[in-house]
Each structure stands twice: as structure tokens, then as C-alpha cells.
Amino acid sequence: MALIPATKLIQAALADHAAIGHFNINGADWLETYLKVAQKTGTPIIVATSDRIIDFLGGFDFIAGYVRFMVQALHITAPVVLHLDHGLSVEHVYQAIDAGYTSVMFDGSKLPIEENVALTDEVVRYAHQHHVSVEAEVGSVGGNENGLINGIRYASVTDAVKMAATGIDALAAALGSVHGDYVGRPNLNFERMAAIAAATKLPLVLHGASGIPDDQIQQAIQTGTAKININTEVNTVWTAAITKAVQAKRSGHDPQPILLAGKKAIAQLVETKMKAFHILGKSKRSVTFE
């Protein structure tokens, strides 16, 4: 199956009180594992690259070409979206679109809302001409992930409505989640979430979902969240598995058993998340994903 935009996937998930899992690519093992889990379980998936590490990964053209190659080589028939996470500039977003990404996020969260909206409007017009879905952010998701450092600034309903008017396909409204590790128990503002969902009629996106308790994940899904981003938690289980494998007694110096341990840890977590998001096995639903 060809890579597709996120629009119909997240709209279908929203209607079904489910959420599409978004998983960040940090290397070849991550991508291969994500695709194999999606195929094995029959589950739609969003694979993403953070703008902060795109040069480390080889650049937009390389990633777009490599993801398409792997989809074909692994005979993937589950719906797959290639998404740019936290696009740092309009120029970078355009580069991702031109390279073949099928979904982009423009992150203007550090800008005044008027400038954020104006630049997002430009992105929407360009992206939609190329059949690419667009995610935007209002407020500011806090924390530190892949060098992205922000303080928490809660989204307002007024700003969310302004952003929705650009024609975006999904809205990341900052409501208490953070990137990276949490200190203490996360506490999402569900009242504000419900108000933004009602006012914008848009599928909401939960960033910084790693470490959020399941009861809050479930409430977020029931309150209009249809895309959930996971990265820190994937890297945490990978690191733990790799460390354990390195420390285990073994003969020889082949790296394959060590790397395989990391893949297995990622696969187990991704499938667990898909189940928790109520999206596991829903590739064959009666929805046209093209």
C-alpha cells in the first residue's frame, strides 16, 4: 500500500473512540519494527521523524525514500502515514512535503498566536495542494525531547478556534502533557480539552503521551483525542533491553542478538499501545484510506 495522509485515519479513529498511534523513527530498527507490528496486527500506524534529528537520520529525501522502500520490501498492506513531527520552520515543512511525506506538523507554538496562525495557514494551502495532512499546535507542550525544550503553556479555546479556521486536519492543544520524562503524576486539563474539541470539531493530538497513566489516556480518547504520540517510552524500553543484552553472558561478538533484543522490546510496547488506543487490528475496517 502507498503511504497515505493522516486525515481519514484520524477522522475514522475519532468516530470510533480510538486513537492512531504515532511512533518516532530513531533509526532503521525502529522503522522496521513499527512496520512489522502494524502488518502483523493489521493496524494503521503513523511513523514520524522529528525535525530536530532529521539530519542525523539522513535528511527528508532519504527518509521518504527509505520508508517507501521498506513498505514495499516488507509487503506492508496496513495503512502507513509518514509524518513530520514538530516542523521547525515553514521551509522545513515544505522540504518534507516535496520529499514525499504524507503528513506534516508545523510547530509555531513559540510564536505569538497571530503569527502561528498566519504561517500555519500558508502551510495548509501548500500541503493540501499536495494531498498532505496538517497538524498544528496551540499553547506549548513542555519538556525536553530530541532537543525540543519548552515550558508548558496551556492552550486556550479562543486560540484553538483561530487555528481551526486555517483548515488544519488535527490540532495538538497543549493541556498539561510534556515531552520526555514526567516529574510526578501527569494531570491533563480534560475540561479544557472537551471545550476545545467541541469548539473546533477537530481530532485532537496528544503529545508527550509517554508516562501518562492509562486512565488519563482513556479519558483523552473519549474527549476527542484521535492521535497519540509515543517516543520517550519506546526509547526507554529499547535502552533497557539493549543494556540487559550487553551485560548478559554470551559467546562471540556479533551485535545481532543485542539489536534483536531492542527490536523485541519496541515491538511489545507498540502492540501494547495499539491495544490501549483501541486501534489494534482495525486496518480492515470499512473505511477507504486512500
C-alpha positions in Angstrom: 0.0 0.0 0.0 1.2 3.5 -0.8 1.8 6.0 2.1 -1.3 8.0 2.8 -2.2 11.2 4.6 -3.4 11.0 8.2 -6.7 12.8 7.6 -9.1 9.9 7.1 -7.3 7.7 9.6 -7.7 10.1 12.4 -11.3 11.0 11.5 -12.2 7.4 11.5 -10.5 6.9 14.8 -12.3 9.9 16.3 -15.7 8.5 15.2 -14.7 5.1 16.7 -13.5 6.5 20.1 -10.0 5.3 19.2 -6.6 6.9 18.5 -3.9 6.3 15.9 -0.5 5.6 17.4 2.3 7.9 16.2 5.8 6.4 16.8 9.0 8.3 16.1 11.8 6.8 14.0 15.2 6.9 15.7 16.9 4.6 13.3 16.4 1.7 10.9 15.4 -0.8 13.6 12.6 1.4 14.8 11.1 1.8 11.4 11.3 -1.9 10.5 9.8 -2.9 13.9 6.9 -0.4 13.6 6.0 -1.6 10.1 6.2 -5.3 11.0 3.9 -4.8 14.1 1.4 -2.9 12.0 1.4 -5.6 9.4 1.2 -8.5 11.8 -1.6 -7.0 13.8 -3.5 -5.4 10.9 -3.3 -1.9 12.5 -2.9 1.5 10.8 0.2 3.4 12.0 1.8 6.8 11.8 5.6 6.7 11.6 7.3 10.0 12.2 10.6 11.8 12.2 11.3 14.7 14.5 12.6 17.8 12.6 15.3 18.1 15.3 17.0 14.9 14.3 16.3 14.7 10.5 19.9 15.4 9.6 21.0 12.6 11.9 18.6 10.3 10.1 19.9 11.2 6.7 17.5 14.0 5.6 14.0 14.3 4.3 14.6 12.8 0.9 16.5 9.8 2.3 13.8 9.0 4.9 10.9 9.4 2.5 12.6 7.1 0.0 13.7 4.6 2.7 10.2 4.4 4.3 8.6 3.7 0.9 11.3 1.1 0.1 10.7 -0.7 3.4 6.9 -0.6 2.9 7.4 -2.3 -0.4 10.1 -4.7 0.7 8.1 -5.9 3.7 4.9 -6.2 1.7 3.1 -3.9 4.1 -0.6 -3.6 3.4 -1.6 -1.9 6.7 -2.2 1.9 6.2 1.0 3.8 6.9 1.4 7.6 7.3 4.9 9.3 7.1 4.7 12.3 9.4 7.0 15.3 10.1 6.9 15.9 13.9 7.5 19.4 15.1 8.4 21.1 11.9 10.5 24.0 13.0 10.0 26.3 10.0 7.8 26.6 7.0 10.8 25.9 4.8 11.4 22.6 6.5 7.8 21.6 6.3 7.8 22.3 2.5 11.0 20.3 2.2 9.3 17.3 3.9 6.2 17.6 1.6 8.4 17.9 -1.5 10.3 14.8 -0.4 7.2 12.8 -0.1 6.0 13.0 3.5 2.2 12.5 3.6 1.6 14.4 6.8 3.3 17.4 8.5 3.2 19.3 11.7 4.1 22.9 11.7 5.1 23.9 15.3 4.7 27.6 15.7 4.0 27.2 19.4 6.8 29.6 20.4 5.4 32.3 18.3 2.6 34.8 19.1 -0.8 33.2 18.1 -1.4 35.6 15.2 2.0 34.6 13.6 1.5 31.0 14.4 -1.9 31.0 12.7 -0.7 33.0 9.7 2.2 30.7 9.0 0.1 27.6 9.6 -2.4 28.9 7.0 0.4 29.1 4.4 1.4 25.5 5.3 -2.2 24.3 5.0 -2.6 25.8 1.5 0.7 24.2 0.2 0.2 20.9 1.9 -3.4 20.4 0.8 -2.4 21.1 -2.8 -0.1 18.1 -2.4 -2.7 15.9 -0.6 -0.8 16.1 2.6 -2.4 16.4 6.0 -1.5 19.1 8.5 -1.2 19.2 12.3 -0.7 22.4 14.2 -0.1 23.3 17.9 -1.6 25.9 20.2 -0.3 26.5 23.6 3.1 24.9 24.2 3.8 21.2 25.2 6.5 21.4 27.8 9.6 19.2 28.5 12.6 18.1 26.5 12.7 15.6 23.7 15.2 15.3 20.8 16.5 18.8 21.9 13.0 20.3 21.8 12.8 22.3 25.1 9.6 24.2 26.1 7.8 25.3 29.2 4.1 24.3 29.5 1.7 27.0 28.2 -1.9 25.8 28.2 -4.0 26.2 25.0 -7.0 28.4 25.1 -10.3 27.8 23.4 -10.0 31.1 21.6 -6.6 30.3 20.1 -7.7 26.8 19.2 -10.7 28.2 17.2 -8.4 30.7 15.4 -6.1 27.8 14.4 -9.0 25.6 13.3 -10.0 28.3 10.8 -6.8 27.6 8.8 -8.3 24.3 7.7 -5.8 22.1 9.6 -6.6 18.4 9.9 -5.6 17.8 13.5 -4.8 20.0 16.5 -2.2 19.5 19.2 -3.6 21.5 22.1 -1.2 21.8 25.0 -3.1 20.7 28.0 -0.6 19.6 30.6 1.4 16.9 28.8 5.2 17.2 28.4 7.9 15.7 26.2 10.4 13.4 27.8 10.1 12.2 31.4 7.5 13.3 33.9 8.2 14.5 37.4 5.2 13.4 39.5 1.9 12.3 38.1 0.7 14.0 34.9 -2.5 16.0 35.2 -4.3 16.8 31.9 -6.9 19.5 31.8 -9.8 17.5 30.5 -12.3 20.3 30.9 -10.3 22.5 28.5 -9.8 19.5 26.2 -13.5 18.9 25.9 -14.2 22.6 25.3 -11.6 22.8 22.5 -12.9 19.6 20.9 -16.4 20.9 20.9 -15.4 24.3 19.6 -13.2 23.2 16.8 -14.7 19.8 15.8 -11.1 18.7 15.1 -9.4 15.5 16.1 -7.0 16.3 18.9 -3.4 15.1 19.2 -1.8 14.2 22.5 1.9 14.9 22.5 4.2 13.7 25.3 2.0 10.7 26.0 4.8 8.5 27.3 4.3 8.1 31.0 0.7 9.3 31.1 -1.4 6.8 33.2 -3.9 4.6 31.2 -6.9 6.1 32.9 -6.0 9.6 31.5 -5.2 8.1 28.1 -8.7 6.6 28.0 -10.3 9.8 29.1 -8.3 11.7 26.5 -9.6 9.4 23.8 -13.2 9.7 25.0 -12.7 13.5 25.0 -11.7 13.8 21.3 -8.1 12.7 21.1 -7.6 10.7 17.9 -3.8 10.7 17.5 -1.3 9.8 20.4 2.4 10.4 20.1 4.9 8.0 21.7 8.6 8.3 21.6 10.3 8.5 25.0 8.6 5.3 26.2 9.8 3.4 23.1 13.4 4.6 23.6 13.2 3.8 27.3 12.3 0.1 26.7 14.8 -0.1 23.9 17.6 1.2 26.1 16.7 -1.2 28.9 16.6 -4.2 26.6 19.9 -3.3 24.9 21.6 -2.7 28.3 20.4 -6.1 29.6 21.6 -7.8 26.4 25.0 -6.2 26.5 25.5 -7.2 30.1 24.4 -10.8 29.6 26.9 -13.6 29.2 27.3 -14.7 25.6 29.9 -16.1 23.2 31.3 -14.2 20.3 30.9 -10.5 19.4 28.0 -10.5 17.0 25.8 -7.4 17.6 22.7 -9.1 16.2 21.4 -10.7 19.4 21.8 -7.3 21.2 20.0 -5.4 18.5 17.3 -8.1 18.3 16.6 -7.6 22.0 15.9 -3.9 21.3 13.6 -4.7 18.4 11.6 -7.2 20.5 11.2 -4.6 23.3 9.9 -2.0 20.8 7.5 -4.4 19.2 6.0 -5.5 22.5 5.5 -1.8 23.6 4.0 -0.7 20.2 1.5 -3.6 20.2 0.5 -2.8 23.8 -0.1 0.9 22.9 -2.1 0.0 19.9 -4.4 -2.1 22.1 -4.7 0.6 24.7 -5.6 3.1 21.9 -8.4 0.8 20.7 -6.9 0.7 17.2 -5.4 -2.7 17.2 -6.4 -4.8 14.2 -8.5 -2.0 12.6 -6.8 -1.8 9.2 -9.6 -3.8 7.6 -12.4 -1.5 8.9 -14.9 -0.4 6.2 -13.2 2.9 5.6 -11.4 4.0 2.4 -7.9 5.1 3.4 -6.7 6.2 0.0 
